[in-house]
Amino acid sequence: MKILIGGAWPYANGSLHIGHLAGLLPADIIARYHRAKGDDVYFVSGSDCFGTPVAIRAKQENRTPQEISDFYHNEFYKCFLKLGFSYDLYGKTSSIQHQDFVKDFHSKTYKSPYIYEKSVPQAFCENCNAFLADRFVKFARCFG
């Protein structure tokens, strides 16, 4: 039997902690179990090098998101090696291979009947001249 196991992709914006490992270990256990049964397993994961958490950390440290994500991706990779995780591929979302795969996958998906375009309102900061990710938006409650 052929089995693809896609583990979680932790944000590359800070060191790993026990909570990360608790969320990642079950996929490794399942991969080992199926390999022991003789199944053909491909276990993949990687560092999420994009997104708001990486951008926030980069801004806090006056560094680029690429600098932050590269640093923590390398730290993660070494940690998983030391812990003996059995990934067949531990990559990163900023790699050319990953980006090419995602572009191809999304291109095929958009041609299917399951995806459609839709406009939605977004929060916009006039001071920053940028749309805001949800974690940058603070709502005030009105008790009047």
N, CA, C and O atoms as a MOPAC input file, in Angstrom:
PM7 MOZYME 1SCF
protein

 N      0.83800 1    -1.17300 1     0.00000 1
 C      0.00000 1     0.00000 1     0.00000 1
 C      0.88700 1     1.24100 1     0.00000 1
 O      1.88400 1     1.29400 1     0.71900 1
 N      0.52600 1     2.23300 1    -0.80200 1
 C      1.25600 1     3.49700 1    -0.83900 1
 C      0.57500 1     4.48900 1     0.08800 1
 O     -0.64000 1     4.67900 1     0.02300 1
 N      1.36700 1     5.12600 1     0.95900 1
 C      0.81500 1     6.03800 1     1.94800 1
 C      1.63100 1     7.32800 1     1.96000 1
 O      2.85800 1     7.30700 1     2.05000 1
 N      0.91500 1     8.45400 1     1.86600 1
 C      1.52100 1     9.77100 1     2.00100 1
 C      1.11800 1    10.32300 1     3.35800 1
 O     -0.06700 1    10.39300 1     3.68300 1
 N      2.11400 1    10.71400 1     4.14900 1
 C      1.84800 1    11.33300 1     5.44400 1
 C      2.40700 1    12.74200 1     5.39700 1
 O      3.61200 1    12.94800 1     5.25200 1
 N      1.51700 1    13.69500 1     5.52200 1
 C      1.91900 1    15.09600 1     5.53600 1
 C      1.81700 1    15.62600 1     6.94500 1
 O      0.72200 1    15.84400 1     7.46300 1
 N      2.96600 1    15.83200 1     7.56500 1
 C      2.98500 1    16.36500 1     8.92500 1
 C      2.75200 1    17.86400 1     8.92500 1
 O      2.75900 1    18.50800 1     7.87600 1
 N      2.54800 1    18.40800 1    10.10600 1
 C      2.36900 1    19.84900 1    10.25900 1
 C      3.63700 1    20.58000 1     9.82400 1
 O      4.74100 1    20.04300 1     9.90900 1
 N      3.45700 1    21.80800 1     9.35800 1
 C      4.56200 1    22.65400 1     8.92000 1
 C      4.69400 1    23.80000 1     9.92800 1
 O      3.98000 1    24.79600 1     9.81200 1
 N      5.59200 1    23.68300 1    10.91200 1
 C      5.69900 1    24.74500 1    11.92200 1
 C      6.24700 1    26.04700 1    11.32400 1
 O      7.13000 1    26.03100 1    10.46600 1
 N      5.69800 1    27.17900 1    11.80000 1
 C      6.21700 1    28.48000 1    11.37800 1
 C      7.67700 1    28.60800 1    11.81900 1
 O      8.02400 1    28.29600 1    12.95800 1
 N      8.51200 1    29.06700 1    10.91000 1
 C      9.93700 1    29.25000 1    11.19900 1
 C     10.16100 1    30.65400 1    11.76100 1
 O     10.80900 1    31.49700 1    11.14100 1
 N      9.60600 1    30.87600 1    12.95300 1
 C      9.69400 1    32.19400 1    13.55900 1
 C     10.18900 1    32.16300 1    15.00800 1
 O     10.20400 1    33.19600 1    15.67600 1
 N     10.58300 1    31.01300 1    15.48500 1
 C     11.08100 1    30.86900 1    16.84700 1
 C     11.45200 1    29.42200 1    17.08500 1
 O     11.07100 1    28.54100 1    16.31500 1
 N     12.18700 1    29.17800 1    18.14100 1
 C     12.64600 1    27.81800 1    18.43800 1
 C     11.48000 1    26.87800 1    18.71000 1
 O     10.41200 1    27.29400 1    19.16000 1
 N     11.71100 1    25.61200 1    18.42800 1
 C     10.70900 1    24.59200 1    18.71800 1
 C     10.54500 1    24.45500 1    20.22600 1
 O     11.47600 1    24.71900 1    20.98700 1
 N      9.35100 1    24.03900 1    20.65200 1
 C      9.10400 1    23.76000 1    22.05300 1
 C      8.33100 1    22.44400 1    22.14000 1
 O      7.97800 1    21.85900 1    21.11500 1
 N      8.07500 1    21.99400 1    23.32700 1
 C      7.45700 1    20.68200 1    23.52300 1
 C      6.08100 1    20.58900 1    22.85200 1
 O      5.68500 1    19.51100 1    22.40800 1
 N      5.36000 1    21.69100 1    22.77600 1
 C      4.06200 1    21.68400 1    22.10300 1
 C      4.17700 1    21.38600 1    20.62000 1
 O      3.34800 1    20.67200 1    20.05500 1
 N      5.22400 1    21.94400 1    19.98200 1
 C      5.46000 1    21.61900 1    18.57000 1
 C      5.69600 1    20.11500 1    18.42200 1
 O      5.09500 1    19.45300 1    17.57600 1
 N      6.57900 1    19.60300 1    19.26200 1
 C      6.94700 1    18.19100 1    19.14400 1
 C      5.75800 1    17.27400 1    19.41300 1
 O      5.61400 1    16.23000 1    18.77600 1
 N      4.90600 1    17.66800 1    20.36000 1
 C      3.72400 1    16.86400 1    20.65400 1
 C      2.78800 1    16.80000 1    19.44500 1
 O      2.10100 1    15.79900 1    19.24300 1
 N      2.76400 1    17.85500 1    18.65300 1
 C      1.93100 1    17.86900 1    17.46300 1
 C      2.56000 1    17.17800 1    16.26800 1
 O      1.85400 1    16.76700 1    15.34700 1
 N      3.88400 1    17.04400 1    16.27000 1
 C      4.59900 1    16.46700 1    15.13300 1
 C      4.89900 1    14.97600 1    15.31300 1
 O      4.96800 1    14.23100 1    14.33500 1
 N      5.07300 1    14.55000 1    16.54800 1
 C      5.46200 1    13.16500 1    16.82600 1
 C      4.44900 1    12.11900 1    16.34300 1
 O      4.87300 1    11.08600 1    15.82600 1
 N      3.14000 1    12.33100 1    16.48400 1
 C      2.20600 1    11.28800 1    16.03000 1
 C      2.36900 1    10.90800 1    14.55300 1
 O      2.25200 1     9.73300 1    14.20500 1
 N      2.63400 1    11.87400 1    13.69700 1
 C      2.81900 1    11.54500 1    12.27500 1
 C      4.04600 1    10.66800 1    12.07400 1
 O      4.04100 1     9.76600 1    11.23600 1
 N      5.10600 1    10.93400 1    12.84900 1
 C      6.31000 1    10.11500 1    12.75500 1
 C      6.02400 1     8.68600 1    13.21900 1
 O      6.50100 1     7.72700 1    12.61200 1
 N      5.25800 1     8.54700 1    14.27600 1
 C      4.89800 1     7.21900 1    14.78600 1
 C      4.07900 1     6.45300 1    13.74800 1
 O      4.31100 1     5.26500 1    13.52400 1
 N      3.13000 1     7.13000 1    13.12200 1
 C      2.30300 1     6.48700 1    12.08800 1
 C      3.17100 1     6.06800 1    10.89800 1
 O      2.98500 1     4.98300 1    10.34600 1
 N      4.12000 1     6.92600 1    10.50100 1
 C      5.02100 1     6.58100 1     9.39200 1
 C      5.83500 1     5.33200 1     9.73100 1
 O      5.97100 1     4.43300 1     8.90100 1
 N      6.36800 1     5.27900 1    10.93700 1
 C      7.16600 1     4.11300 1    11.35600 1
 C      6.31200 1     2.84100 1    11.40300 1
 O      6.76000 1     1.76700 1    10.99900 1
 N      5.09500 1     2.97400 1    11.89400 1
 C      4.18400 1     1.82900 1    11.96800 1
 C      3.93300 1     1.25300 1    10.57800 1
 O      4.03700 1     0.04400 1    10.36900 1
 N      3.60200 1     2.13100 1     9.62500 1
 C      3.30300 1     1.63900 1     8.27600 1
 C      4.53800 1     1.09300 1     7.57900 1
 O      4.44000 1     0.13300 1     6.81500 1
 N      5.69200 1     1.68400 1     7.82900 1
 C      6.92700 1     1.11500 1     7.26100 1
 C      7.18500 1    -0.27500 1     7.82900 1
 O      7.59000 1    -1.18300 1     7.10300 1
 N      6.94700 1    -0.43900 1     9.13500 1
 C      7.15400 1    -1.74500 1     9.77800 1
 C      6.20700 1    -2.80400 1     9.19900 1
 O      6.54300 1    -3.98700 1     9.15200 1
 N      5.01500 1    -2.36300 1     8.75900 1
 C      4.06000 1    -3.28100 1     8.12100 1
 C      4.44100 1    -3.59600 1     6.68200 1
 O      3.86100 1    -4.48700 1     6.06200 1
 N      5.42300 1    -2.86200 1     6.14900 1
 C      5.84800 1    -3.08900 1     4.77300 1
 C      5.19700 1    -2.16700 1     3.76300 1
 O      5.37500 1    -2.34000 1     2.55700 1
 N      4.44500 1    -1.19000 1     4.24200 1
 C      3.81700 1    -0.23900 1     3.32700 1
 C      4.86400 1     0.71800 1     2.75400 1
 O      5.90100 1     0.96300 1     3.36900 1
 N      4.57700 1     1.24600 1     1.58200 1
 C      5.42800 1     2.22400 1     0.91400 1
 C      5.01000 1     3.61200 1     1.40400 1
 O      3.98900 1     4.15000 1     0.97700 1
 N      5.80900 1     4.18000 1     2.30200 1
 C      5.45000 1     5.42900 1     2.97600 1
 C      6.33200 1     6.56700 1     2.49900 1
 O      7.54200 1     6.41300 1     2.33300 1
 N      5.69900 1     7.71600 1     2.28100 1
 C      6.43100 1     8.95700 1     2.01100 1
 C      5.96400 1     9.95700 1     3.05300 1
 O      4.81400 1    10.39300 1     3.03200 1
 N      6.86200 1    10.32100 1     3.97000 1
 C      6.55300 1    11.19700 1     5.10100 1
 C      7.20600 1    12.54800 1     4.85600 1
 O      8.43100 1    12.66000 1     4.80000 1
 N      6.38200 1    13.56300 1     4.71200 1
 C      6.87500 1    14.88100 1     4.31800 1
 C      6.36300 1    15.96100 1     5.27300 1
 O      5.24400 1    15.89300 1     5.78100 1
 N      7.20200 1    16.93600 1     5.49200 1
 C      6.84300 1    18.12700 1     6.25300 1
 C      7.89700 1    19.18100 1     5.94900 1
 O      8.73400 1    19.00500 1     5.06400 1
 N      7.84500 1    20.25900 1     6.68000 1
 C      8.83800 1    21.30000 1     6.47500 1
 C      8.51300 1    22.53400 1     7.28200 1
 O      7.53600 1    22.57200 1     8.02900 1
 N      9.33100 1    23.52200 1     7.12200 1
 C      9.16500 1    24.79400 1     7.81900 1
 C      8.30100 1    25.73000 1     6.99200 1
 O      8.50900 1    25.88900 1     5.78900 1
 N      7.32000 1    26.35300 1     7.65700 1
 C      6.51000 1    27.36800 1     6.99300 1
 C      7.26900 1    28.68400 1     7.11200 1
 O      7.34500 1    29.27400 1     8.18900 1
 N      7.81800 1    29.12800 1     6.01300 1
 C      8.69400 1    30.30500 1     5.99600 1
 C      7.96500 1    31.59600 1     5.65800 1
 O      8.58400 1    32.65600 1     5.57100 1
 N      6.66900 1    31.51400 1     5.47000 1
 C      5.87600 1    32.68300 1     5.14000 1
 C      4.83200 1    32.89600 1     6.22600 1
 O      4.72400 1    32.09400 1     7.15300 1
 N      4.08200 1    33.94900 1     6.11700 1
 C      2.97500 1    34.16300 1     7.03000 1
 C      3.25700 1    35.23000 1     8.06500 1
 O      4.38300 1    35.69600 1     8.24000 1
 N      2.19900 1    35.58700 1     8.73100 1
 C      2.24800 1    36.66500 1     9.70600 1
 C      3.24500 1    36.41100 1    10.84200 1
 O      3.98200 1    37.33200 1    11.19400 1
 N      3.30700 1    35.21000 1    11.43600 1
 C      4.25900 1    35.01900 1    12.53500 1
 C      5.71100 1    35.29600 1    12.13300 1
 O      6.48000 1    35.85200 1    12.91800 1
 N      6.07900 1    34.91300 1    10.92600 1
 C      7.44300 1    35.15700 1    10.45100 1
 C      7.64700 1    36.65400 1    10.21700 1
 O      8.68700 1    37.20700 1    10.57500 1
 N      6.65700 1    37.30300 1     9.61800 1
 C      6.75900 1    38.74400 1     9.35900 1
 C      6.85800 1    39.54300 1    10.65700 1
 O      7.62100 1    40.50500 1    10.73800 1
 N      6.09300 1    39.14800 1    11.66500 1
 C      6.14200 1    39.84100 1    12.95700 1
 C      7.52200 1    39.71000 1    13.57900 1
 O      8.09700 1    40.69500 1    14.04300 1
 N      8.05300 1    38.49200 1    13.58800 1
 C      9.38600 1    38.26200 1    14.18800 1
 C     10.45200 1    39.05900 1    13.44300 1
 O     11.32900 1    39.65700 1    14.06600 1
 N     10.38000 1    39.06900 1    12.11900 1
 C     11.35600 1    39.81300 1    11.31900 1
 C     11.29500 1    41.30600 1    11.64900 1
 O     12.32700 1    41.96100 1    11.79000 1
 N     10.10900 1    41.82100 1    11.76600 1
 C      9.93800 1    43.24000 1    12.08200 1
 C     10.48800 1    43.55100 1    13.47300 1
 O     11.14000 1    44.57700 1    13.66500 1
 N     10.23000 1    42.67200 1    14.44200 1
 C     10.72800 1    42.86200 1    15.80700 1
 C     12.25400 1    42.88500 1    15.86300 1
 O     12.84100 1    43.61800 1    16.65800 1
 N     12.88900 1    42.08100 1    15.01800 1
 C     14.34700 1    41.95600 1    15.04600 1
 C     15.03800 1    42.78200 1    13.96600 1
 O     16.25500 1    42.70600 1    13.80000 1
 N     14.24600 1    43.57800 1    13.22700 1
 C     14.79700 1    44.39800 1    12.14600 1
 C     15.61200 1    43.55600 1    11.16000 1
 O     16.70500 1    43.93300 1    10.73700 1
 N     15.03500 1    42.40200 1    10.81200 1
 C     15.64400 1    41.49300 1     9.84800 1
 C     14.60000 1    41.18500 1     8.78800 1
 O     13.43400 1    41.55500 1     8.92800 1
 N     15.02200 1    40.50500 1     7.72500 1
 C     14.07000 1    40.12700 1     6.68500 1
 C     13.38100 1    38.82000 1     7.07800 1
 O     13.94300 1    38.02400 1     7.83100 1
 N     12.16500 1    38.59600 1     6.56900 1
 C     11.51500 1    37.31100 1     6.81100 1
 C     12.37500 1    36.13000 1     6.33600 1
 O     12.37300 1    35.07000 1     6.96200 1
 N     13.09900 1    36.31100 1     5.24400 1
 C     13.96800 1    35.23800 1     4.74100 1
 C     15.08000 1    34.91100 1     5.74500 1
 O     15.38600 1    33.74200 1     5.97700 1
 N     15.67800 1    35.94100 1     6.33600 1
 C     16.73400 1    35.71400 1     7.34100 1
 C     16.18100 1    34.95600 1     8.54300 1
 O     16.80300 1    34.01200 1     9.03000 1
 N     15.01500 1    35.37300 1     9.01700 1
 C     14.39100 1    34.72200 1    10.17600 1
 C     14.05000 1    33.27100 1     9.84900 1
 O     14.39800 1    32.36100 1    10.60100 1
 N     13.36700 1    33.05900 1     8.72500 1
 C     12.91900 1    31.70200 1     8.39500 1
 C     14.08000 1    30.76900 1     8.08700 1
 O     14.03200 1    29.59400 1     8.45300 1
 N     15.11400 1    31.25700 1     7.42800 1
 C     16.28400 1    30.40900 1     7.16400 1
 C     16.94800 1    29.97300 1     8.47000 1
 O     17.32300 1    28.81200 1     8.62800 1
 N     17.08900 1    30.91400 1     9.40000 1
 C     17.72400 1    30.60000 1    10.68000 1
 C     16.95200 1    29.50500 1    11.41600 1
 O     17.53500 1    28.51300 1    11.85200 1
 N     15.63700 1    29.69300 1    11.55100 1
 C     14.84600 1    28.72000 1    12.31500 1
 C     14.63400 1    27.42200 1    11.54800 1
 O     14.53400 1    26.36100 1    12.16500 1
 N     14.56400 1    27.47500 1    10.22900 1
 C     14.46900 1    26.22600 1     9.46000 1
 C     15.70100 1    25.36600 1     9.73700 1
 O     15.57600 1    24.16800 1     9.98700 1
 N     16.87700 1    25.96400 1     9.69600 1
 C     18.10400 1    25.20300 1     9.96400 1
 C     18.10400 1    24.64400 1    11.38200 1
 O     18.54000 1    23.51600 1    11.61300 1
 N     17.61400 1    25.44000 1    12.32900 1
 C     17.52100 1    24.95800 1    13.71200 1
 C     16.55800 1    23.77100 1    13.80500 1
 O     16.86400 1    22.77100 1    14.45300 1
 N     15.40000 1    23.88400 1    13.16000 1
 C     14.41800 1    22.79600 1    13.17400 1
 C     15.01100 1    21.52700 1    12.57400 1
 O     14.90500 1    20.44000 1    13.14200 1
 N     15.63700 1    21.69100 1    11.41200 1
 C     16.19100 1    20.53300 1    10.69800 1
 C     17.18600 1    19.77200 1    11.58600 1
 O     17.12800 1    18.54600 1    11.68400 1
 N     18.08600 1    20.50200 1    12.22300 1
 C     19.07400 1    19.86600 1    13.11500 1
 C     18.38600 1    19.18600 1    14.30100 1
 O     18.78600 1    18.09900 1    14.71900 1
 N     17.35800 1    19.82800 1    14.83300 1
 C     16.61800 1    19.26100 1    15.96100 1
 C     15.95400 1    17.94400 1    15.57100 1
 O     16.02400 1    16.96700 1    16.31700 1
 N     15.31200 1    17.91300 1    14.41000 1
 C     14.62800 1    16.69700 1    13.97600 1
 C     15.62700 1    15.57200 1    13.68400 1
 O     15.32700 1    14.40100 1    13.91400 1
 N     16.80400 1    15.92400 1    13.18400 1
 C     17.84700 1    14.91000 1    12.99200 1
 C     18.26700 1    14.31200 1    14.32900 1
 O     18.36400 1    13.09300 1    14.46600 1
 N     18.51500 1    15.17100 1    15.31300 1
 C     18.93400 1    14.70000 1    16.64000 1
 C     17.86100 1    13.84000 1    17.30100 1
 O     18.17200 1    12.87300 1    17.99600 1
 N     16.59800 1    14.19900 1    17.08100 1
 C     15.50200 1    13.44100 1    17.68300 1
 C     15.18100 1    12.15700 1    16.91700 1
 O     14.42300 1    11.31600 1    17.39900 1
 N     15.76300 1    12.01000 1    15.71900 1
 C     15.56500 1    10.79400 1    14.94200 1
 C     14.24800 1    10.72000 1    14.18800 1
 O     13.78100 1     9.62500 1    13.87400 1
 N     13.63800 1    11.87100 1    13.89000 1
 C     12.41500 1    11.85100 1    13.08800 1
 C     12.71500 1    11.19300 1    11.74200 1
 O     13.82000 1    11.31200 1    11.21300 1
 N     11.72200 1    10.50100 1    11.20200 1
 C     11.94200 1     9.68100 1    10.00400 1
 C     11.39800 1    10.31400 1     8.72400 1
 O     10.87600 1     9.61600 1     7.85500 1
 N     11.52000 1    11.64700 1     8.61200 1
 C     11.03500 1    12.31600 1     7.40600 1
 C     11.74200 1    11.78400 1     6.16100 1
 O     12.94700 1    11.53000 1     6.17400 1
 N     10.97500 1    11.62200 1     5.09600 1
 C     11.56700 1    11.36300 1     3.78800 1
 C     11.96100 1    12.68500 1     3.14700 1
 O     12.89700 1    12.75400 1     2.35100 1
 N     11.23000 1    13.73300 1     3.51000 1
 C     11.55400 1    15.07900 1     3.04600 1
 C     11.13800 1    16.06800 1     4.11500 1
 O      9.97300 1    16.11400 1     4.51100 1
 N     12.09300 1    16.86300 1     4.58500 1
 C     11.77000 1    18.00300 1     5.44700 1
 C     12.26100 1    19.23000 1     4.69400 1
 O     13.45600 1    19.52300 1     4.67200 1
 N     11.34400 1    19.92900 1     4.08900 1
 C     11.69100 1    21.06700 1     3.24100 1
 C     11.30400 1    22.38500 1     3.86000 1
 O     11.18600 1    22.51000 1     5.07900 1
 N     11.11000 1    23.36500 1     3.00300 1
 C     10.65600 1    24.66900 1     3.47300 1
 C      9.83100 1    25.32400 1     2.36700 1
 O     10.07800 1    25.12000 1     1.17800 1
 N      8.85800 1    26.10700 1     2.78400 1
 C      7.93100 1    26.68800 1     1.82100 1
 C      8.60100 1    27.71400 1     0.91800 1
 O      8.04600 1    28.06900 1    -0.12200 1
 N      9.76700 1    28.18900 1     1.28800 1
 C     10.46200 1    29.17500 1     0.46000 1
 C     11.33700 1    28.54000 1    -0.62100 1
 O     11.91500 1    29.25900 1    -1.43600 1
 N     11.44700 1    27.21600 1    -0.64600 1
 C     12.28500 1    26.57100 1    -1.66800 1
 C     11.60600 1    26.64300 1    -3.03700 1
 O     10.37800 1    26.64500 1    -3.12800 1
 N     12.39300 1    26.69900 1    -4.07500 1
 C     11.87200 1    26.73700 1    -5.44700 1
 C     11.04300 1    25.48900 1    -5.73200 1
 O      9.99200 1    25.58200 1    -6.36500 1
 N     11.49900 1    24.32000 1    -5.27400 1
 C     10.77400 1    23.07200 1    -5.51800 1
 C      9.38000 1    23.13200 1    -4.90000 1
 O      8.40000 1    22.72900 1    -5.52700 1
 N      9.29600 1    23.63300 1    -3.67700 1
 C      7.99400 1    23.72200 1    -3.00300 1
 C      7.08800 1    24.71300 1    -3.73000 1
 O      5.91500 1    24.42800 1    -3.97000 1
 N      7.62600 1    25.85500 1    -4.07300 1
 C      6.82200 1    26.86800 1    -4.74700 1
 C      6.33000 1    26.38100 1    -6.11000 1
 O      5.18400 1    26.63700 1    -6.48100 1
 N      7.18500 1    25.68500 1    -6.85500 1
 C      6.76900 1    25.14200 1    -8.15200 1
 C      5.65700 1    24.10200 1    -7.98900 1
 O      4.69300 1    24.08800 1    -8.75500 1
 N      5.80300 1    23.23000 1    -6.98000 1
 C      4.77900 1    22.22000 1    -6.72500 1
 C      3.44700 1    22.88300 1    -6.38700 1
 O      2.40500 1    22.50500 1    -6.92200 1
 N      3.48500 1    23.87800 1    -5.49100 1
 C      2.25800 1    24.54500 1    -5.06700 1
 C      1.58800 1    25.25500 1    -6.24000 1
 O      0.36700 1    25.19900 1    -6.38500 1
 N      2.37900 1    25.92100 1    -7.07500 1
 C      1.80700 1    26.59800 1    -8.24400 1
 C      1.11500 1    25.59800 1    -9.16600 1
 O      0.01000 1    25.85400 1    -9.64200 1
 N      1.75300 1    24.47500 1    -9.41500 1
 C      1.17600 1    23.45100 1   -10.28200 1
 C     -0.08500 1    22.85000 1    -9.65800 1
 O     -1.09900 1    22.67000 1   -10.33400 1
 N     -0.00900 1    22.54600 1    -8.37200 1
 C     -1.15800 1    21.97000 1    -7.65700 1
 C     -2.34700 1    22.92900 1    -7.68900 1
 O     -3.47000 1    22.52600 1    -7.99200 1
 N     -2.09200 1    24.19900 1    -7.37700 1
 C     -3.18700 1    25.17400 1    -7.37000 1
 C     -3.73900 1    25.41600 1    -8.76700 1
 O     -4.94300 1    25.61500 1    -8.93400 1
 N     -2.88100 1    25.40000 1    -9.75600 1
 C     -3.35000 1    25.57800 1   -11.12800 1
 C     -4.33400 1    24.47100 1   -11.49400 1
 O     -5.38600 1    24.73400 1   -12.07700 1
 N     -3.99100 1    23.24700 1   -11.15500 1
 C     -4.88100 1    22.11200 1   -11.44200 1
 C     -6.15300 1    22.18800 1   -10.60400 1
 O     -7.24000 1    21.87600 1   -11.09100 1
 N     -6.02100 1    22.59600 1    -9.35700 1
 C     -7.18100 1    22.68600 1    -8.47000 1
 C     -8.15000 1    23.76000 1    -8.94400 1
 O     -9.36300 1    23.55300 1    -8.91400 1
 N     -7.63300 1    24.90300 1    -9.38100 1
 C     -8.50700 1    25.98500 1    -9.84900 1
 C     -9.29000 1    25.59500 1   -11.09700 1
 O    -10.33500 1    26.17900 1   -11.38300 1
 N     -8.79800 1    24.62400 1   -11.83000 1
 C     -9.51700 1    24.16500 1   -13.02200 1
 C    -10.62300 1    23.17600 1   -12.66200 1
 O    -11.42100 1    22.79600 1   -13.51900 1
 N    -10.67200 1    22.76100 1   -11.40500 1
 C    -11.69300 1    21.82100 1   -10.95200 1
 C    -12.96000 1    22.58700 1   -10.55900 1
 O    -12.92800 1    23.81100 1   -10.43400 1
 N    -14.06000 1    21.88500 1   -10.36500 1
 C    -15.29600 1    22.57700 1    -9.96900 1
 C    -15.36700 1    22.90500 1    -8.47200 1
 O    -16.35600 1    23.47100 1    -8.00700 1
 N    -14.32100 1    22.55000 1    -7.71900 1
 C    -14.36500 1    22.69800 1    -6.26600 1
 C    -13.87600 1    24.04900 1    -5.75800 1
 O    -14.07300 1    24.37200 1    -4.58600 1
 N    -13.25000 1    24.83300 1    -6.60500 1
 C    -12.69200 1    26.11900 1    -6.20500 1
 C    -13.34300 1    27.22800 1    -7.02200 1
 O    -13.55500 1    27.08900 1    -8.22600 1
 N    -13.65300 1    28.31600 1    -6.35200 1
 C    -14.22700 1    29.45700 1    -7.05800 1
 C    -13.73000 1    30.74400 1    -6.39600 1
 O    -13.32800 1    30.74200 1    -5.23300 1
 N    -13.76300 1    31.81500 1    -7.14000 1
 C    -13.32100 1    33.10600 1    -6.62600 1
 C    -14.48100 1    33.81200 1    -5.95500 1
 O    -15.63800 1    33.67600 1    -6.35200 1
 N    -14.13100 1    34.58100 1    -4.91400 1
 C    -15.14500 1    35.31300 1    -4.16800 1
 C    -14.48000 1    36.53200 1    -3.54200 1
 O    -13.35600 1    36.43800 1    -3.04900 1
 N    -15.14500 1    37.64600 1    -3.55700 1
 C    -14.62600 1    38.85100 1    -2.90800 1
 C    -15.09300 1    38.89100 1    -1.46200 1
 O    -16.23900 1    38.56000 1    -1.15800 1
 N    -14.20400 1    39.29400 1    -0.58300 1
 C    -14.53200 1    39.42900 1     0.83600 1
 C    -13.93500 1    40.73300 1     1.36300 1
 O    -12.88900 1    41.16800 1     0.88300 1
 N    -14.58000 1    41.35300 1     2.33200 1
 C    -14.01400 1    42.58400 1     2.89800 1
 C    -12.77200 1    42.26900 1     3.73300 1
 O    -12.68300 1    41.21100 1     4.35700 1
 N    -11.82300 1    43.19300 1     3.73800 1
 C    -10.61200 1    43.03200 1     4.53200 1
 C    -10.33300 1    44.31700 1     5.29300 1
 O    -10.69400 1    45.40800 1     4.85200 1
 N     -9.68700 1    44.17200 1     6.44000 1
 C     -9.27300 1    45.34100 1     7.21500 1
 C     -8.06800 1    45.98000 1     6.53100 1
 O     -7.18000 1    45.28700 1     6.03600 1
 N     -8.05000 1    47.30400 1     6.51200 1
 C     -6.98200 1    48.03800 1     5.84400 1
 C     -6.46900 1    49.12200 1     6.78800 1
 O     -7.26000 1    49.84700 1     7.39100 1
 N     -5.15700 1    49.23100 1     6.91400 1
 C     -4.53600 1    50.26100 1     7.74700 1
 C     -4.09600 1    51.40200 1     6.84400 1
 O     -3.23300 1    51.23800 1     5.98200 1
 N     -4.70500 1    52.55800 1     7.05800 1
 C     -4.35700 1    53.72000 1     6.23800 1
 C     -2.95800 1    54.24800 1     6.57500 1
 O     -2.29400 1    54.82700 1     5.71500 1
 N     -2.50700 1    54.05100 1     7.82100 1
 C     -1.14800 1    54.49100 1     8.19500 1
 C     -0.07100 1    53.63800 1     7.53100 1
 O      0.94200 1    54.15600 1     7.06100 1
 N     -0.30000 1    52.33200 1     7.49800 1
 C      0.67200 1    51.40900 1     6.89600 1
 C      0.46600 1    51.25100 1     5.39400 1
 O      1.34700 1    50.76800 1     4.68100 1
 N     -0.70200 1    51.66300 1     4.92600 1
 C     -1.08800 1    51.47800 1     3.53400 1
 C     -1.02900 1    49.99900 1     3.14000 1
 O     -0.47700 1    49.63400 1     2.10200 1
 N     -1.61600 1    49.15800 1     4.00600 1
 C     -1.57100 1    47.71800 1     3.77100 1
 C     -2.81800 1    47.05500 1     4.34800 1
 O     -3.40000 1    47.53300 1     5.32100 1
 N     -3.22100 1    45.92400 1     3.71800 1
 C     -4.27600 1    45.10700 1     4.28400 1
 C     -3.70300 1    44.37900 1     5.49000 1
 O     -2.51400 1    44.06400 1     5.51800 1
 N     -4.54100 1    44.10900 1     6.48800 1
 C     -4.07200 1    43.54700 1     7.74700 1
 C     -4.47100 1    42.08600 1     7.90600 1
 O     -5.61200 1    41.70400 1     7.65000 1
 N     -3.50900 1    41.28400 1     8.33400 1
 C     -3.81300 1    39.90200 1     8.72000 1
 C     -4.65300 1    39.95300 1     9.99000 1
 O     -4.58500 1    40.92400 1    10.74300 1
 N     -5.44800 1    38.90500 1    10.23100 1
 C     -6.37800 1    38.93400 1    11.35800 1
 C     -5.71300 1    39.21000 1    12.69700 1
 O     -6.31700 1    39.85300 1    13.55600 1
 N     -4.49700 1    38.74800 1    12.89700 1
 C     -3.87400 1    38.95700 1    14.20100 1
 C     -3.39700 1    40.38500 1    14.42400 1
 O     -2.98600 1    40.73100 1    15.53200 1
 N     -3.44400 1    41.21300 1    13.39800 1
 C     -3.12400 1    42.62500 1    13.55700 1
 C     -4.35200 1    43.47700 1    13.84600 1
 O     -4.23000 1    44.67000 1    14.12200 1
 N     -5.53100 1    42.87100 1    13.78400 1
 C     -6.77500 1    43.62100 1    13.94000 1
 C     -7.24800 1    43.50300 1    15.38300 1
 O     -7.37200 1    42.40600 1    15.92800 1
 N     -7.50900 1    44.65500 1    15.98500 1
 C     -8.04800 1    44.67600 1    17.35300 1
 C     -9.44400 1    45.29100 1    17.27700 1
 O     -9.63300 1    46.37000 1    16.71700 1
 N    -10.40200 1    44.59200 1    17.84400 1
 C    -11.78100 1    45.05800 1    17.83100 1
 C    -12.10500 1    45.68400 1    19.17600 1
 O    -11.72200 1    45.16100 1    20.22200 1
 N    -12.79200 1    46.77500 1    19.14500 1
 C    -13.27400 1    47.41700 1    20.36600 1
 C    -14.73400 1    47.01800 1    20.56300 1
 O    -15.51100 1    46.99200 1    19.60800 1
 N    -15.09300 1    46.71600 1    21.77400 1
 C    -16.47700 1    46.38000 1    22.07100 1
 C    -17.23800 1    47.63000 1    22.43200 1
 O    -16.72500 1    48.52700 1    23.10000 1
 N    -18.43500 1    47.66700 1    21.98800 1
 C    -19.30600 1    48.79700 1    22.30000 1
 C    -20.30500 1    48.33700 1    23.36300 1
 O    -21.08600 1    47.41400 1    23.13100 1
 N    -20.27300 1    48.98100 1    24.52300 1
 C    -21.19500 1    48.62500 1    25.58700 1
 C    -22.22600 1    49.72800 1    25.81600 1
 O    -22.71800 1    49.91100 1    26.92900 1
 N    -22.54700 1    50.46500 1    24.73800 1
 C    -23.44000 1    51.60500 1    24.88400 1
 C    -24.82800 1    51.33000 1    24.65700 1
 O    -25.66000 1    52.23100 1    24.75800 1

